[in-house]
Amino acid sequence: MDVGVRELRDKLSRHLAEVRAGHTVTVTDHGEPIARIVPVQRPTKLEQLRKEGRIRPARKRKQSAPEPVSADGRVSDLVGEQRR
């Protein structure tokens, strides 16, 4: 079921009742889908893939970005020097 933002706001209880009944509500803004409201009991695609064993969580956390390097000159000049 597709519903615009204004209609969702005005009739939120009705749309949440639809979700409780097991339906998915797609929220649109000027006709473009922007969000989905899904029942909690239904697993997300990611949860389903994990349950099937087709994917697994990362073993270690993502590393933070390195500290910036200060340099003199333009980036294009620095890249040119690296290519030589």
Rosetta blueprint (number, residue, H / E / L):
1 M L
2 D E
3 V E
4 G E
5 V H
6 R H
7 E H
8 L H
9 R H
10 D H
11 K L
12 L H
13 S H
14 R H
15 H H
16 L H
17 A H
18 E H
19 V H
20 R H
21 A L
22 G L
23 H L
24 T L
25 V E
26 T E
27 V E
28 T E
29 D E
30 H L
31 G L
32 E E
33 P E
34 I E
35 A E
36 R E
37 I E
38 V L
39 P L
40 V L
41 Q L
42 R L
43 P L
44 T L
45 K H
46 L H
47 E H
48 Q H
49 L H
50 R H
51 K H
52 E H
53 G L
54 R L
55 I L
56 R L
57 P L
58 A L
59 R L
60 K L
61 R L
62 K L
63 Q L
64 S L
65 A L
66 P L
67 E L
68 P L
69 V L
70 S L
71 A L
72 D L
73 G L
74 R L
75 V H
76 S H
77 D H
78 L H
79 V H
80 G H
81 E H
82 Q H
83 R H
84 R L
